[in-house]
């Protein structure tokens, strides 16, 4: 479970600095390498106890040194071991060279890598570490292709080779591991972008680092977990509906009324005191039939919306809004309201077209395509560096930004960045973003500021998706709403 992992996330440079601090504090580098090898060997035996055969593919840095020492441990345990040296062993230096010499002394067979080399047993990826910056070059690219094509189980040392430790993007080719054992500090790139597809089961080992030393290093990102999530205060016995805000959801053009209704229902179940839906008149009957607790008003123009907006404490704008004249006019009025707002879906598309200006203090919730339109780039560029993209959104629009997708990220204009690594593949279904927007609006209405609301909404939404996703494919967005309520009660009980 990822909630057993640390909550501090680091860049590659920060982890190198942590490593240097450990050495400066008195732990020799070779001892750290030995600890890393032992951590990998423990994970390998736990995952494949009966394998008996290991093939280590080694590069020429400290990552390779870890691999050579693991090979020595497997050799001593009586396993059949072979190292395929993709990086020339003669080029190894320092601790990595010492590790290679130890493997040789234990009788480990070390052979030069060839493209037609036979791979067998558990493959250990000790090719490229966290220092990789550009695209993977030969012969490493071919070696990675061979690993992925082998169909054999793979353990990655520290990080799957070819994966960026900072952005989580594949740098050309990247190893797909069943288990990744990572050390000292948890790398941001393991948990966002392509990282979740590449790492398999993630195992963390701090290599017995002094906790005080680790705590002294400022983490780049906070990984959201129950212990650090924003909380809603318990409700007083005298609480009433006016104590928890009125959320106005604006959206639901012809043909997309369900999006606004999902957002409204999520706002209601997320704890808002009152929820009003401003939508096309054609959708009023369906809304009242589905959820009579939601006040539903059919609006044709900004005139009809004005009174509703004046009474609202929070606006959720965009689900099913459309980009036609109706949606544009409603959005223009919403942009003038001086209350906290969540902008999603077509509100963001219209913002990208400069049709309106985002008010201060908003939370925006784009998926990568919407983020790309807002930033004037491609979705691929957003996904290539999700942390940079969400930070730029927050800076450019002076807001809090929640970038959806695997490894959801939440940033604000002050530089804070948080990651949610919960979720389930069954959540790849239409309408879940509408539920998230409505939930975020409810949290704003209950007093959370936009960044905190984005963090808690992302986590509750993903945790509910995990629970509902246990049923497999066919998850509908509405399935999450009741589970979100349960997750919220577990996290922030209504009564003490």
C-alpha positions in Angstrom: 0.0 0.0 0.0 1.3 3.4 -0.9 0.2 4.9 2.4 3.1 3.0 4.0 5.5 5.1 1.9 6.9 8.4 3.1 5.0 11.6 2.4 8.0 13.7 1.4 8.8 13.6 -2.3 12.1 14.8 -3.8 13.8 15.6 -7.0 16.8 13.7 -8.2 19.1 16.5 -7.2 17.6 16.6 -3.7 18.1 12.9 -3.3 21.7 13.2 -4.4 22.2 15.9 -1.8 20.6 13.6 0.8 23.1 10.9 -0.2 26.0 13.3 0.2 24.7 14.4 3.6 24.6 10.8 4.8 28.2 10.3 3.6 29.4 13.5 5.2 27.7 12.5 8.5 29.8 9.4 8.6 28.2 6.6 6.6 30.6 5.5 3.9 29.2 5.4 0.3 30.0 1.8 -0.1 28.1 0.9 3.0 25.1 2.7 1.6 25.5 0.7 -1.6 25.6 -2.5 0.4 22.4 -1.5 2.2 20.7 -0.8 -1.1 21.7 -4.2 -2.4 20.4 -6.0 0.6 17.1 -4.1 0.3 16.8 -5.2 -3.3 17.7 -8.8 -2.4 15.1 -8.9 0.3 12.4 -7.6 -2.0 13.4 -10.0 -4.8 13.2 -13.1 -2.5 9.9 -11.9 -1.1 8.4 -11.5 -4.5 10.0 -14.5 -6.2 11.2 -16.9 -3.4 11.5 -19.9 -5.7 13.1 -18.2 -8.7 16.6 -19.5 -8.2 17.9 -17.7 -11.3 18.9 -14.0 -11.6 20.2 -12.0 -14.5 21.5 -8.5 -13.6 21.8 -5.9 -16.4 24.3 -3.4 -15.2 25.3 0.0 -16.4 28.4 1.9 -15.3 27.3 4.2 -12.3 26.3 3.6 -8.7 23.1 2.0 -9.9 25.3 -0.7 -11.5 27.2 -1.0 -8.2 24.0 -1.9 -6.4 23.3 -4.5 -9.1 26.8 -6.1 -8.8 26.4 -6.4 -5.0 22.9 -7.9 -5.4 24.4 -10.4 -7.7 27.0 -11.3 -5.1 24.3 -11.8 -2.5 22.3 -14.1 -4.8 25.5 -16.0 -5.7 26.3 -16.6 -2.0 22.7 -17.8 -1.5 23.3 -20.5 -4.1 21.2 -19.0 -6.9 22.4 -19.2 -10.5 23.6 -15.6 -11.3 24.8 -13.8 -14.3 25.6 -10.1 -14.9 25.3 -8.7 -18.4 27.5 -5.6 -18.5 25.8 -3.1 -20.7 28.3 -0.5 -19.4 32.0 -1.5 -19.6 33.1 -2.8 -16.2 36.5 -1.3 -16.9 34.9 2.2 -16.8 33.5 1.8 -13.3 34.9 4.0 -10.7 34.9 4.4 -6.9 32.3 2.4 -5.0 30.8 0.9 -8.2 34.2 -0.5 -9.1 34.6 -2.0 -5.7 31.2 -3.6 -6.0 32.1 -5.2 -9.3 35.3 -6.6 -7.8 33.3 -8.1 -4.9 30.9 -9.8 -7.4 33.9 -11.2 -9.3 35.4 -12.5 -6.1 32.2 -14.3 -5.3 32.4 -16.1 -8.6 29.6 -14.2 -10.4 29.8 -14.6 -14.1 30.1 -11.2 -15.8 29.6 -11.1 -19.5 29.5 -8.2 -22.0 25.9 -7.3 -23.1 25.0 -8.3 -26.7 21.7 -7.7 -28.3 21.0 -11.4 -28.8 22.0 -12.3 -25.2 19.7 -14.8 -23.5 17.7 -13.5 -20.6 16.5 -15.8 -17.9 15.2 -15.8 -14.4 14.4 -12.6 -12.6 15.8 -9.7 -14.4 17.4 -6.9 -12.3 17.5 -3.5 -13.9 20.7 -1.8 -12.7 21.3 0.1 -15.9 20.5 3.8 -15.4 19.8 5.7 -12.1 18.1 8.9 -11.3 20.8 11.1 -13.0 19.4 10.4 -16.5 18.6 13.8 -18.1 18.2 13.2 -21.9 16.8 10.5 -24.0 18.2 6.9 -23.4 21.1 6.2 -25.8 22.5 3.0 -27.2 23.2 0.3 -26.1 20.9 1.0 -23.2 17.8 1.6 -25.4 18.2 -1.8 -27.0 18.8 -3.5 -23.6 15.6 -1.9 -22.2 13.7 -3.1 -25.3 15.0 -6.6 -24.6 14.0 -6.5 -21.0 10.5 -5.3 -21.8 10.1 -7.9 -24.6 11.3 -10.8 -22.5 8.1 -11.4 -20.6 10.3 -12.2 -17.5 9.8 -10.7 -14.1 11.8 -7.5 -13.5 13.1 -5.8 -10.4 14.2 -2.2 -10.9 17.0 -0.8 -8.7 16.0 2.7 -7.4 14.1 3.7 -10.5 13.1 1.9 -13.8 15.8 2.8 -16.3 14.7 5.5 -18.7 12.1 7.0 -16.3 12.7 10.7 -15.3 12.9 10.9 -11.5 11.6 14.5 -11.6 8.8 14.5 -14.1 7.8 10.8 -14.4 8.1 10.9 -18.2 9.7 8.1 -20.3 12.9 9.4 -21.7 12.6 7.4 -24.9 12.7 3.8 -23.7 11.9 2.9 -20.1 11.9 -0.4 -18.2 8.5 -1.8 -17.1 9.2 -3.4 -13.7 7.1 -5.6 -11.5 8.9 -4.3 -8.4 10.9 -1.1 -7.9 13.0 -0.7 -4.8 13.9 2.9 -4.2 16.2 4.5 -1.6 16.8 7.3 0.8 14.1 9.7 -0.5 11.0 9.0 -2.5 11.2 10.4 -6.1 8.4 12.5 -7.5 8.6 10.9 -10.9 7.8 7.4 -9.6 4.3 8.5 -8.8 3.1 10.7 -11.6 3.2 10.9 -15.4 4.3 7.5 -16.9 5.7 6.5 -13.5 2.7 4.4 -12.3 2.8 2.4 -15.5 6.5 1.6 -15.1 7.2 0.9 -11.4 5.0 -2.0 -10.5 5.0 -2.6 -6.7 7.0 0.2 -5.1 9.2 -0.6 -2.1 11.0 2.1 -0.2 14.1 1.7 2.0 15.7 4.7 3.7 19.0 2.8 4.1 18.9 3.4 7.8 19.4 7.1 7.3 19.2 9.4 10.3 15.6 10.7 10.4 16.7 14.0 11.7 19.0 14.4 8.7 16.2 13.6 6.3 13.8 15.9 8.1 16.2 18.8 7.7 16.0 18.6 3.9 13.0 20.5 2.4 10.9 18.1 0.3 9.9 19.2 -3.1 6.4 17.9 -2.9 4.0 16.5 -0.3 2.4 13.1 -1.0 -1.1 13.3 0.3 -2.0 10.7 3.0 -4.6 10.5 5.8 -2.1 12.0 8.3 -1.4 15.2 6.4 -4.8 15.9 4.7 -6.7 19.0 5.5 -9.6 18.3 7.9 -13.1 19.7 8.3 -14.0 20.5 11.9 -16.7 18.5 13.6 -20.1 20.1 13.5 -21.6 21.7 16.6 -24.9 20.5 17.9 -26.5 23.8 16.9 -25.3 23.5 13.3 -27.8 24.4 10.5 -27.7 24.4 6.7 -26.6 28.0 6.6 -23.5 27.2 8.5 -21.9 25.2 5.6 -22.4 27.4 2.6 -24.6 27.6 -0.5 -22.9 26.1 -3.6 -24.2 27.3 -7.0 -23.4 24.9 -9.9 -23.6 26.6 -13.3 -23.6 24.3 -16.3 -25.6 21.7 -18.2 -26.2 23.0 -21.8 -28.5 21.0 -24.0 -27.2 17.4 -24.3 -24.9 17.7 -21.3 -27.2 18.2 -18.4 -25.9 15.1 -16.6 -22.5 16.7 -16.0 -23.9 19.6 -14.0 -26.3 17.3 -12.1 -23.4 15.0 -11.1 -21.4 18.0 -9.9 -24.5 19.2 -7.9 -25.1 15.8 -6.3 -21.4 15.6 -5.4 -21.5 19.0 -3.7 -24.6 17.9 -1.7 -22.9 14.6 -0.6 -19.7 16.5 0.1 -21.4 18.4 2.9 -22.5 21.7 1.4 -25.4 23.2 3.4 -27.4 24.0 0.3 -26.9 23.3 -3.4 -28.5 25.2 -6.3 -28.2 24.1 -9.9 -28.5 26.7 -12.7 -29.0 24.9 -15.9 -31.1 24.8 -19.1 -34.8 24.8 -18.3 -35.1 21.6 -20.2 -33.2 19.8 -17.4 -35.2 21.0 -14.4 -37.6 18.1 -14.4 -34.9 15.5 -14.6 -32.9 17.2 -11.8 -35.9 17.3 -9.5 -36.8 13.7 -10.2 -33.3 12.5 -9.5 -32.4 14.6 -6.5 -35.2 16.9 -5.2 -32.8 18.2 -2.4 -31.0 20.2 -5.0 -32.7 23.5 -5.8 -32.8 23.6 -9.6 -33.4 26.8 -11.6 -33.8 26.9 -15.4 -31.8 29.9 -16.7 -31.8 31.3 -20.2 -29.7 34.4 -19.6 -27.4 36.2 -17.2 -30.4 38.1 -15.9 -31.9 34.9 -14.5 -28.6 33.9 -13.1 -27.8 37.2 -11.3 -30.0 36.7 -8.2 -28.8 33.1 -7.8 -25.1 34.2 -7.9 -25.7 36.9 -5.4 -27.0 34.4 -2.8 -24.2 31.8 -3.4 -21.1 31.4 -1.2 -19.2 29.2 -3.8 -19.6 28.8 -7.5 -18.8 25.6 -9.5 -18.7 26.6 -13.1 -18.2 24.5 -16.2 -19.6 21.0 -16.1 -21.5 20.6 -19.3 -21.5 24.4 -19.8 -20.7 24.2 -23.5 -18.9 26.9 -25.5 -21.9 28.5 -27.2 -23.5 31.8 -26.5 -25.5 30.5 -23.5 -22.4 29.1 -21.7 -20.3 32.1 -22.6 -22.8 34.6 -21.2 -23.2 32.6 -17.9 -19.4 32.3 -17.5 -19.0 36.1 -18.0 -21.3 36.8 -15.1 -19.7 34.1 -12.9 -16.3 35.7 -13.5 -17.5 38.9 -11.8 -18.6 37.2 -8.6 -16.4 37.8 -5.6 -16.7 34.4 -4.0 -14.5 31.3 -4.1 -15.0 29.4 -7.4 -14.1 26.0 -9.0 -13.7 26.2 -12.8 -13.8 23.0 -14.8 -14.4 21.6 -18.2 -15.8 24.2 -20.7 -15.2 27.1 -18.3 -11.5 26.2 -18.8 -11.8 25.9 -22.5 -13.4 29.3 -22.7 -10.7 30.7 -20.4 -8.1 29.2 -22.8 -9.7 31.2 -25.7 -9.4 34.4 -23.6 -13.2 34.7 -23.6 -13.1 35.6 -19.9 -10.6 36.3 -17.1 -10.3 34.0 -14.1 -11.2 35.7 -10.8 -8.6 35.6 -8.0 -8.7 32.8 -5.5 -10.1 30.1 -7.8 -9.4 26.4 -8.0 -9.2 25.1 -11.6 -9.4 21.4 -12.3 -8.1 20.6 -15.8 -7.3 17.3 -17.3 -4.1 17.2 -19.5 -6.0 18.3 -22.6 -7.5 21.3 -21.0 -4.2 22.1 -19.3 -2.5 22.1 -22.7 -5.1 24.5 -24.1 -4.6 26.8 -21.2 -0.8 26.7 -21.6 -0.8 26.9 -25.4 1.0 23.6 -25.8 0.2 19.9 -26.5 -1.1 17.3 -24.1 2.1 15.4 -24.7 4.1 18.4 -23.5 2.0 18.6 -20.4 2.4 14.9 -19.6 6.1 15.1 -20.3 6.5 17.3 -17.2 3.3 17.4 -15.2 4.8 19.1 -12.1 6.1 22.0 -14.3 2.7 22.3 -16.0 0.6 22.5 -12.9 3.0 25.0 -11.4 2.8 27.1 -14.5 -1.0 27.0 -14.4 -1.0 28.2 -10.8 1.5 31.0 -11.6 -0.1 32.2 -14.8 -3.7 32.3 -13.6 -2.9 33.3 -10.0 -4.9 30.4 -8.7 -4.8 26.9 -7.2 -4.6 24.2 -9.9 -5.5 20.6 -9.8 -4.1 18.6 -12.7 -6.0 15.4 -13.1 -4.6 12.0 -14.2 -2.5 9.3 -12.7 -0.5 11.0 -9.9 -2.9 14.0 -9.6 -1.0 17.2 -8.7 -2.3 20.3 -6.8 -0.3 23.5 -6.9 -0.9 27.1 -5.9 0.7 30.4 -6.8 2.8 30.4 -3.7 4.7 27.4 -4.8 3.1 24.6 -2.8 2.8 21.3 -4.6 1.0 18.1 -3.5 0.5 14.7 -5.2 -2.3 12.2 -4.8 -1.1 8.7 -5.7 -4.5 7.0 -5.0 -6.9 5.9 -7.6 -7.9 2.9 -9.8 -7.9 2.2 -13.6 -11.6 1.7 -13.5 -11.9 5.5 -13.0 -11.2 6.0 -16.7 -14.9 6.9 -17.2 -16.8 10.0 -18.3 -18.2 12.2 -15.6 -15.7 11.6 -12.8 -14.3 15.1 -13.3 -17.7 16.6 -12.7 -18.0 14.7 -9.4 -14.6 16.0 -8.4 -15.5 19.6 -9.2 -18.7 19.5 -7.2 -16.9 17.9 -4.2 -14.2 20.6 -4.3 -17.0 23.2 -4.3 -18.5 21.6 -1.2 -15.2 21.7 0.6 -14.7 25.4 -0.2 -18.2 26.1 1.1 -17.2 24.4 4.4 -14.3 26.8 4.9 -11.3 25.2 3.3 -9.1 27.5 1.2 -8.7 26.5 -2.5 -5.4 24.6 -2.3 -6.6 22.7 0.8 -9.9 22.0 -0.9 -8.1 20.7 -4.0 -5.9 18.4 -2.0 -8.7 16.9 0.1 -11.1 16.6 -2.9 -8.4 14.8 -5.0 -7.7 12.4 -2.2 -11.3 11.6 -1.3 -12.2 11.2 -5.0 -9.3 8.9 -5.6 -9.9 6.8 -2.5 -13.5 6.4 -3.3 -12.5 5.4 -6.8 -10.2 2.7 -5.4 -13.0 1.3 -3.3 -15.6 1.4 -6.1 -13.0 0.1 -8.6 -12.7 -3.2 -6.8 -15.8 -4.2 -8.8 -13.8 -3.8 -12.0 -14.7 -2.2 -15.3 -18.0 -0.4 -15.9 -17.6 2.1 -13.0 -20.1 5.0 -13.5 -19.3 8.5 -12.1 -22.4 8.5 -9.9 -21.1 5.3 -8.2 -18.5 7.4 -6.5 -20.8 9.9 -4.8 -22.0 7.7 -1.9 -18.5 6.3 -1.3 -17.1 9.8 -1.2 -19.5 10.6 1.6 -18.3 7.5 3.5 -14.6 8.4 2.9 -15.3 12.0 4.1 -16.9 10.7 7.3 -13.9 8.4 8.0 -11.5 11.3 7.5 -13.5 14.1 9.1 -16.2 12.8 11.3 -19.3 15.0 11.5 -19.6 14.5 15.3 -16.8 14.2 17.8 
